[in-house]
Amino acid sequence: MTINIPLDPELAGLLQMFDRPVPETARELIVLELYRQGRISSGKAGELLGVSRVGFITYASKLGIPLFDMTDQEWQAEVEQAKRI
C-alpha cells in the first residue's frame, strides 16, 4: 500500500538530511517509533526494515532505544524472581 503524506518544506528538509530517499527514512522512523512504543516486536521491526532481529536490536540500541523498557522496580522484581529459580 502507498500512502501520500503531505510534508511541510521544513520537515521534508530535515528528512533529506539523512542522505537517503525521504520515503525510506520516514518508513524507518515509523518502525522505530512503533517498536519504541511496544506496539511491534523487535523481530517484526527487523522484518519490516529488511534486517535480522539481532541487527535491528543492535541498530535501535545505538539510537538509544532499549531492548527492555523496565522501571528500576520492575527490574528488581525480575532479579528477585530469577534468584528464586
N, C-alpha and C positions, 0 to 999 in steps of 0.2 A: 504494500500500500504506500502511496505517496501522499504526503500532506504538505501543502504550501503554507508556510508561516511568515507573515509579513514582519520584517525586522526594520527597526529604525536604523538610519545610517551609522549612528554611534555604536550600536550593538553589533551590526554587521562588521564594522571596522575592528571591533575587539575580537570577534571570532576569526577574522582574517589574520590576526597576529599569530595564530598557531601555525601558519605556513602550511596549511592543509585546506582542502576544499571545505567550505562552510558547512555543507550538509553532513560531512563525515565528523567534523568537530562537534556539531550540535548533537549528533547521534551518540557520540562518546559521552558527552556531558550529561545527556538524559539517562543513559545507562548507569553512569557513575552515581548520579543522584538517586535513582531508583534503588540501587544497591545500598547506598548510604542510609536511606530511609528504612531499609529492611524489607522492601517490597519484592525484591528478587534475590535469589541466592547468588553466591559467587560463581557457581557453575553456570547458571543461566546468564549472568552478566558476561562471563567469558565467551559463552556460546554466541550471544548477541554481537559481541565485538570481534568474533573470529579468532580468539586466543584460548589457550587452555585455562582451566580453573586456577592452577598454580600461577600461570602467567598473569592472569587478571589480579589475583590476590597480591602478587608482588608489585604490580603497577599501582593498584589502589593504595597499598601501604606507602609507596613512595610519595603519593599525593596526600598522605595524612589521613586516609580513610582506613580505620582499623578493621581487622578481621572480626574481632569480638568487640562488641559495644556494651560493656558491663560497667555498672557503678562499682565503687570500691566495696560496697556492702554485698552486691551480687557476687563479686569475685571472691570475697572472703567466704561466703556460703558455699561456693564451688570448691574452694580449697578444703574446707571442713568436711564436705561430703566425700572428697577424694581420700582424705585421711582415714575415713571410716571404712573404706573399701579394702 
